[in-house]
Amino acid sequence: MQDAIAVQSLKSDIALLRQNIWPPVELANVEGLPIYYGSKQQVAEYYKQWTGLIERAQDLFQPFMEDEALDEIHLPSHLNLPLFFFHVDRIRINKTRAKESKTFRGIASLVDKCGQFEPEQITAMAHWLNSDDTAALVAHREFIDLRTYVFQHGDSEYTRTRFYVNGIVLSTEADFELVDAREKPRKQRNDSYSDPLAENETWKVFGKNR
């Protein structure tokens, strides 16, 4: 109970600070996205304002953190803390054709999650489910996903992060490079499913066996 109260208190304090200092007006911004960046000194000044809340969050969620050199601050997203990355050489922003996938064992739950389908499609899905004890339905919804790849310390390895809920702040190196590839969505991998049993404006439903 004490932890739950502490978490709720922390969330309230984070929300209040976000109202006052988010977005960070002194930092550069990637147009249309909650990505902010600046020099080590600029970001250090901004980060100071978040330090107390970040330390409280670490005490609650990462109590055994080793005292290592600071590379990134990444705590549970539901806290709504900005993500901080330090010593950043390069970021790449990609649009990727992605697909949400849900598996169902019954028609009612599928319609509840995915919406209405034509009566003959409902019949086809029911027929599939009744055809075999291992039969199931898988629903796919295509969407365009934004992903950011953050490169630090001149390393060829990167951190892939979803940034559009909490926002990210980057402390950049002198040779920082921003690669914005949003105009060229990467192709989706080939789909292993074909010939949907049903589809509406959002979802395509396929038969599969467990």
PyMOL commands that set and color helices and strands:
alter all, ss='L'
color gray80, all
select helices_A, chain A and resi 2-21+40-61+77-79+107-114+119-130
alter helices_A, ss='H'
color red, helices_A
select strands_A, chain A and resi 28-29+35-38+72-73+83-104+135-152+158-161+168-186+198-199+204-209
alter strands_A, ss='S'
color yellow, strands_A
deselect
rebuild
show_as cartoon
